[in-house]
Every structure is written in C-alpha cells, then in structure tokens.
Amino acid sequence: MVELLAPAGNFISLRSVLENGADAVYFGLDDYNMRANARNFTLDDLSEVSEIAGQYSAKTYLCTNIILNEKSALELDEKLETIASADIDGLILSDIGLIENCISHGLEAHISVQENVSNSYTLKTLKKLGAKRAILSRELSLDEITDISKKSPIETEIFIHGAICMAISGRCFLSYGLYGRSANCGDCLQPCRKNWTLTYTEGEDKVINFCDVEDESFIISKSYDDSYRTNFFSPKDMCMIEYIPELIKSGVDSFKIEGRARSPDYGAMVTGIYRQAIDNYLDDPLNYNVKKEWMDELKSVFNRGFDTNFYFNTPFETSEDNQSKYIKKDIGQVVNYYNKVNVAELRIWDSLKIGDKIIIQGQTTGSITHTIDSMQIEGENVNNALNCNVGVAIPTKVRKNDFVYKLIER
C-alpha cells in the first residue's frame, strides 16, 4: 500500500499530521535541512519524536538535505550514532557520499529531490550504493514517473501537494545573490514570491511575450504608476487530489506532502484530505469519486492557487499571494477542559459568536478545527462573547494553554 508522508515543522505539526492519518513523517534537524526558517528539531528532541510517531505506528524520516561542505558533512557524520539511538527510521540525504555511513548505523538512506533523480539508471546506481528510496525529480511527467518506477530496484517517492520552487529540483541562487542567504543550505528568503517590476531600455514601447499561451495577463500587468509588474518567478502550488487513482497506478511507493514551514492546521487539513482520498480509492476502486468538498477544504488553508506541476504538461500559470478563503486570527488560549461534559474553557481577547469557526492547536492536541454551536458565560447560554472566559462545547479533548485562533473569511 502506498505510504502517505506528511511534514512536521514542530511538535504541534507532528501531532496534527499523525492524528489525521500520516503513515510517516519527515522533519528537519537544525543546521542540516532545507527549511532553516522553520522551528525544526534538535538532537535532544528526536527520541520524543520517535516516541510520538510510535504511538501511531508511523515511520520517521529526518531531513539532512542541504548541500554539505566538508565541515558540515563531518559534523553530520558524527551525529549519526545519536540519530540512530533515537530510533529514527531513516535520513533524507542530498549527498550520496553519506549513504554508506548512514546504513552502517542502521538508518535507511533516502535520496533527496535535490539530487534530481530522473531516470532508472540513477536508481540502479543508488541501489548499489545502499539507498533504500529516492525522491524523484519534480520535473518529471506522470508517464515518465510510471516508466521509471516500474524499472526501479528501490522505492520511489513523489510530491503530490504543496509549494513548487521555480528552480530545477530546488537548486537556486536568487536568494543568495540578493541577500547572501543560500537556498541550497536551507536559508531561502523566497524573493521569487515577491511582485517584480519590469523596466525597459529606452525606445521600447511594449512587452514581448514569447509564451504560446494566448492570455498573457498571467505574466505581466500594468500597475497604477504605469510600470509593469509580474509574479513570473512564483509557480502555483501543486495539488493532485483529483488524480489519486493515476498516482497509485504509477507504482510509486510514497506520496509526499510539502509544507514543513506551514502551519499545523495546514498539515492537519491536507493530510486528512489525502488520507480520505487514498483510503476511499483503495477500499473501492471501481466506485471511486473525487469529492468536491476535498478541493474546497484544501482551498481553505494557505495556498497560492493550484496547478498539477509537470505531471501532465509544462506549468505556465504564476501565483500571487495566499489564495486561502480565510485569515487565521489569534484570539485566545485554553484555560481548562472538562472531560465529563466535553466543554473547553477559553480565555479570549477578541470577539467570538455562535457559528464562528475556530482552530485549537497544542503540542499534544495537534490541530483541531471546530465550529462554535454552544457557548456559556458563568453558566448562562450566550450567543456572543468578548474579552472574557467562555465555555465552549467541543467533543475533542483540548488542553490547558493550547492556542485558539478564529477563522475570518476574506
């Protein structure tokens, strides 16, 4: 059965994706992974990560996928014994030089997408080196992936949802060139996501677009100050929820959700939706249908609009800012949870009313979304609350000091 692999940027995200059906989780170690700006985990955290994942019978994969110089390679090699002793299942490596050292400590070696694995010959070589799995290049079509997976002597993995980098397999120098912050070492400041202004040499009076697409408005737009602006460096997010049967039939072993730098509610929502889709198809392939609400739910959390990346064609549409239908506002904390009556006492510093949708997040709770249908203040039923302690009926247990957010429609 195909593995659903979900991201964890911190302990709250870890619990959130596991509660929503992840078969495995991947996460970063400080200084060695491609999300230096996420909270990440320390060496001392790894045993707790393994213990939590074990409660869900989930596998754990540690990202060590930056470009390693001599110093960082030596330091990582010295940490392998500690990583293995924490019962981590495997490492995601961008450097094949550490495969042998990795497996000598009993760790699975998974080859990162940064290696740009794009043919079966590379996979056969990786097998000889001892690798157990390779994440295939994001630039491959679904037909190419299917062909490669059938020939592969090791497990294959692909991304199915999340942000797409403009550079080939994420190898980019734009952030370093502008800010001295290297994307290849996990410290990308994402200048590609900004809105750029186009300028022209004297004498030019129009923008030339060499794209075959008739509607060129996705590339350039005229601004209020008569300049031309564009987001052509910023691709839309990948979303493959409508193509689960095709992906499963490709023979790939693991479906990966991108998003270690995104919020716990994002991880919970996306993991839960893909869990439903995969399970529904495997339970009854002949009567499988894509549910409209799946796409609606995916659009409710952070996204830059959706595309299918290179799976069926060359993507051309560019993204703008967050396209989510909601803004998440910090409004309070959990004071207590009364198990006998399934009521949470919340301390709120904003307004709350019947019908509002809230998110409650905590390290043990994970991320829970709930629509308010009953509230009380000092034992009296109320429809509205403001800057006070309020009791809220909620069937799922939450915990003291969990964070409370309100979803506000844009």
C-alpha positions in Angstrom: 0.0 0.0 0.0 1.3 3.5 -0.8 2.7 5.5 2.1 1.3 8.9 2.9 4.2 11.1 4.0 3.5 14.3 5.8 5.6 17.3 7.0 6.3 18.3 10.6 7.9 21.7 11.4 7.4 21.4 15.1 5.7 19.2 17.7 2.3 20.7 17.1 2.5 19.9 13.4 3.9 16.5 14.2 0.8 15.6 16.3 -1.5 17.2 13.8 -0.5 15.2 10.8 -0.3 11.9 12.8 -3.8 12.5 14.1 -5.0 12.9 10.5 -3.6 9.7 9.1 0.0 10.1 8.1 1.8 6.8 7.6 5.2 8.6 8.0 6.5 12.0 8.9 9.5 13.9 7.8 11.1 16.8 9.7 14.3 18.8 9.9 17.3 19.0 12.2 18.8 22.4 13.0 21.5 23.4 10.5 21.1 20.4 8.1 17.8 20.8 6.3 16.2 22.8 3.6 13.8 24.7 5.9 16.2 26.7 8.2 13.5 29.2 8.8 11.1 26.6 10.3 11.3 25.8 14.0 12.8 22.4 13.3 14.0 19.9 15.9 17.2 19.4 17.9 19.1 16.2 18.5 17.6 16.1 22.0 14.1 16.1 20.5 14.5 13.1 18.3 13.7 10.4 20.9 10.4 12.2 21.7 9.6 12.5 18.0 10.1 8.7 17.6 8.0 8.0 20.7 5.1 10.1 19.5 5.3 8.6 16.0 5.4 5.1 17.5 2.0 5.8 19.2 0.6 5.9 15.6 2.8 3.2 14.1 4.3 5.8 11.8 7.8 6.0 10.4 10.2 8.8 10.9 12.5 10.4 8.3 15.0 13.1 9.2 15.8 15.7 6.6 19.6 16.3 6.2 19.3 17.5 2.7 21.3 20.7 2.3 24.5 20.9 0.2 27.1 19.8 2.7 30.6 21.3 2.7 33.4 19.4 4.3 32.8 20.8 7.8 29.0 20.2 7.8 29.5 16.7 6.3 31.9 15.8 9.1 29.6 17.2 11.8 26.6 15.3 10.4 28.6 12.1 10.2 29.5 12.5 13.9 25.7 12.8 14.8 24.6 9.6 13.0 25.1 7.4 16.1 22.9 9.8 18.2 20.3 9.9 15.5 20.2 6.1 15.2 20.0 5.7 19.0 16.8 7.8 19.0 15.1 5.2 16.8 14.7 7.4 13.7 13.9 5.2 10.7 15.9 7.0 8.0 17.7 10.0 6.7 16.7 12.1 3.6 20.1 12.8 2.1 21.1 15.1 -0.7 24.7 13.9 -0.6 25.3 10.3 -1.8 28.7 10.4 0.0 27.0 9.7 3.3 24.9 6.7 2.2 27.3 4.1 3.4 27.8 5.8 6.8 24.1 6.1 7.2 23.2 2.5 6.6 26.2 1.3 8.8 24.3 2.9 11.7 21.1 1.0 10.8 19.4 4.0 9.2 17.6 3.9 5.9 19.1 6.2 3.2 16.5 8.1 1.2 17.9 10.3 -1.6 16.5 13.8 -1.7 14.8 15.5 -4.6 17.8 17.9 -4.6 19.7 15.0 -6.3 17.3 15.4 -9.3 16.8 11.7 -9.9 15.2 11.5 -13.3 16.0 8.0 -14.7 16.1 4.4 -13.8 19.9 4.2 -14.4 20.5 6.6 -11.5 18.2 4.4 -9.3 20.2 1.3 -10.1 23.4 3.1 -9.1 21.8 4.2 -5.9 20.8 0.6 -5.2 24.4 -0.4 -5.5 25.4 2.3 -3.0 22.8 1.0 -0.5 20.0 3.6 -0.8 16.5 2.3 0.0 14.5 5.1 -1.6 14.8 8.1 -3.9 12.5 11.1 -4.2 12.1 11.6 -8.0 12.7 14.9 -9.7 9.7 17.3 -9.7 10.3 18.0 -13.4 9.1 14.5 -14.5 5.7 13.9 -16.1 3.4 11.2 -14.7 4.1 8.9 -17.7 7.9 9.2 -17.0 7.4 8.5 -13.3 5.3 5.4 -14.1 8.0 4.1 -16.5 10.8 4.8 -14.1 9.0 3.3 -11.1 8.4 0.0 -12.9 12.1 -0.3 -13.6 13.3 0.9 -10.2 15.1 -1.6 -7.9 14.5 0.7 -4.9 11.5 2.5 -3.5 10.3 5.7 -5.2 8.7 8.8 -3.8 7.0 11.8 -5.3 5.5 15.1 -4.1 1.7 15.3 -4.5 0.8 18.7 -2.8 2.4 21.9 -1.8 4.7 24.7 -2.9 6.8 24.4 -6.0 10.2 26.0 -6.4 11.0 27.9 -9.7 14.4 26.2 -9.9 15.3 22.7 -11.1 14.8 20.5 -8.1 15.2 23.5 -5.8 18.7 24.5 -6.8 18.5 28.2 -6.8 20.9 31.1 -6.3 18.5 34.0 -6.3 18.2 34.4 -2.5 22.0 34.2 -2.1 22.6 36.7 -4.9 20.2 39.2 -3.4 20.6 38.7 0.3 23.6 36.4 0.9 21.2 33.7 2.2 21.6 30.4 0.5 18.6 28.4 -0.6 20.8 25.4 -1.2 21.7 25.5 2.5 18.1 25.8 3.6 18.0 29.5 4.2 15.9 30.8 1.3 14.1 34.1 1.8 11.9 33.4 -1.2 12.5 36.5 -3.4 10.8 34.6 -6.2 7.4 35.0 -4.4 7.6 38.8 -4.5 6.0 41.0 -7.1 8.7 42.2 -9.5 8.7 45.4 -11.6 9.8 45.2 -15.3 11.9 48.0 -16.8 12.9 48.5 -20.4 15.6 50.2 -22.4 14.8 53.5 -24.0 12.8 53.1 -27.2 10.8 50.0 -26.2 7.1 50.7 -26.1 5.6 47.2 -25.4 6.3 44.0 -23.6 7.2 41.0 -25.7 5.8 37.7 -24.6 7.2 34.6 -26.2 4.8 32.2 -24.5 2.4 30.1 -26.6 -0.5 30.8 -24.3 -2.8 33.4 -25.8 -3.8 35.0 -22.5 -0.5 36.7 -21.4 -2.1 38.5 -18.4 -0.7 35.9 -16.1 2.8 37.1 -17.0 2.6 40.8 -16.8 0.1 43.5 -15.7 0.2 47.3 -15.9 0.3 49.0 -12.5 -1.2 52.3 -11.3 2.2 54.0 -11.8 2.4 52.8 -15.5 5.1 50.2 -14.6 4.7 46.6 -15.5 4.6 44.0 -12.7 4.8 40.3 -12.7 5.0 37.2 -10.5 6.6 35.1 -13.2 9.1 33.6 -10.7 6.4 32.2 -8.5 4.6 29.0 -9.6 1.2 28.0 -8.2 1.1 25.3 -5.6 0.9 21.6 -6.7 -2.4 19.9 -6.0 -3.0 16.3 -7.1 -6.1 15.4 -5.1 -8.1 14.9 -8.3 -5.6 12.3 -9.6 -5.2 9.8 -6.8 -6.0 6.7 -9.0 -3.5 7.7 -11.6 -0.8 8.3 -9.0 -1.4 5.0 -7.2 -1.3 3.1 -10.6 2.1 4.7 -11.3 3.7 2.2 -8.8 5.3 4.9 -6.7 5.8 3.8 -3.0 5.3 7.1 -1.2 3.2 10.2 -1.7 4.8 13.3 -0.1 3.1 16.5 1.1 5.3 19.6 1.1 4.9 22.1 3.9 7.3 21.9 6.9 7.3 25.7 7.1 3.5 25.9 7.0 1.1 25.9 10.0 -0.2 22.9 11.9 -3.7 23.4 10.7 -2.4 23.3 7.1 -0.7 20.0 7.8 -3.8 18.6 9.5 -6.2 19.6 6.8 -4.1 18.5 3.8 -3.0 15.2 5.4 -6.6 14.4 6.4 -8.0 15.1 2.9 -5.4 13.0 1.1 -5.9 10.2 3.7 -9.6 10.1 2.8 -8.9 10.1 -0.9 -6.3 7.3 -0.8 -8.4 5.1 1.5 -11.6 5.6 -0.5 -9.8 4.5 -3.7 -8.2 1.5 -2.1 -11.4 0.4 -0.4 -13.5 0.5 -3.7 -11.5 1.5 -6.8 -14.4 0.8 -9.2 -16.8 3.2 -7.5 -14.2 5.9 -6.5 -15.2 9.5 -7.0 -13.4 12.8 -6.2 -15.4 14.7 -3.7 -16.0 18.4 -4.3 -15.6 19.2 -0.7 -12.0 17.9 -0.8 -10.9 20.7 -3.1 -13.0 23.3 -1.1 -11.2 22.3 2.1 -7.8 22.4 0.5 -8.5 25.9 -0.7 -9.5 27.0 2.9 -5.9 26.8 4.1 -2.8 28.7 2.8 -2.3 28.2 -0.9 -1.1 30.2 -4.0 -3.7 28.7 -6.3 -3.4 25.2 -7.6 -1.7 23.5 -10.6 -0.6 20.0 -11.4 3.1 21.0 -11.8 4.8 18.9 -14.6 2.6 15.8 -14.2 0.5 16.4 -17.3 2.1 19.4 -19.0 4.6 22.2 -18.5 3.1 24.5 -15.9 2.8 28.1 -17.1 0.5 29.9 -14.6 2.1 32.1 -12.0 0.8 32.6 -8.5 0.1 35.7 -6.5 -0.3 35.8 -2.7 -2.2 33.4 -0.4 -5.4 32.3 -2.1 -7.0 30.8 1.1 -10.6 31.8 1.8 -9.8 32.6 5.4 -7.4 34.6 7.6 -6.4 33.0 10.9 -6.6 35.4 13.9 -5.1 34.7 17.3 -7.9 35.2 19.8 -7.2 33.3 22.9 -6.0 30.3 24.9 -7.5 27.2 26.6 -7.8 27.6 30.4 -9.2 24.1 31.1 -11.1 21.2 29.5 -13.9 19.4 31.4 -13.9 15.8 30.2 -17.2 14.8 31.8 -19.2 17.4 29.9 -16.9 17.9 26.9 -16.5 21.6 27.4 -13.4 23.8 27.0 -13.0 27.0 29.0 -11.4 29.6 26.8 -9.8 32.9 27.7 -10.4 35.2 24.7 -9.1 38.7 24.0 -11.3 39.2 20.9 -14.9 38.5 19.9 -16.5 35.1 19.5 -20.0 34.1 18.5 -22.1 31.1 17.6 -21.3 29.9 14.1 -17.7 31.1 14.2 -15.1 28.5 13.1 -12.1 28.2 15.4 -8.8 26.3 15.4 -7.2 25.0 18.6 -3.6 23.9 18.5 -1.2 22.5 21.0 1.8 20.2 21.3 -0.3 17.2 22.5 -3.6 18.3 20.9 -2.3 18.9 17.4 -4.6 21.0 15.4 -8.4 20.8 15.7 -11.0 22.8 13.7 -14.4 23.3 15.3 -17.5 25.4 14.6 -19.0 27.0 17.7 -22.5 25.8 18.3 -22.8 26.3 22.1 -21.3 28.9 24.5 -21.8 29.7 28.1 -20.6 32.5 30.4 -20.9 31.8 34.2 -23.4 29.0 33.4 -25.7 31.1 31.2 -26.1 30.4 27.4 -24.9 33.2 25.2 -24.6 33.9 21.5 -21.7 36.3 21.7 -18.6 36.7 23.9 -15.9 39.4 24.1 -12.7 39.7 26.2 -13.7 37.1 28.8 -13.6 33.5 29.8 -16.2 31.5 28.0 -17.2 27.8 28.0 -17.4 26.1 24.6 -18.9 22.7 23.9 -16.3 20.7 21.9 -16.2 16.9 21.6 -12.5 16.6 21.1 -10.2 16.9 24.1 -8.1 20.1 24.2 -5.5 21.1 26.8 -4.6 24.0 29.0 -2.5 26.7 27.2 -3.5 25.4 23.8 -3.7 28.3 21.3 -7.1 29.4 19.9 -7.5 31.0 16.5 -10.6 32.3 14.7 -11.0 31.9 11.0 -12.2 35.1 9.4 -13.5 34.9 5.8 -11.6 37.2 3.4 
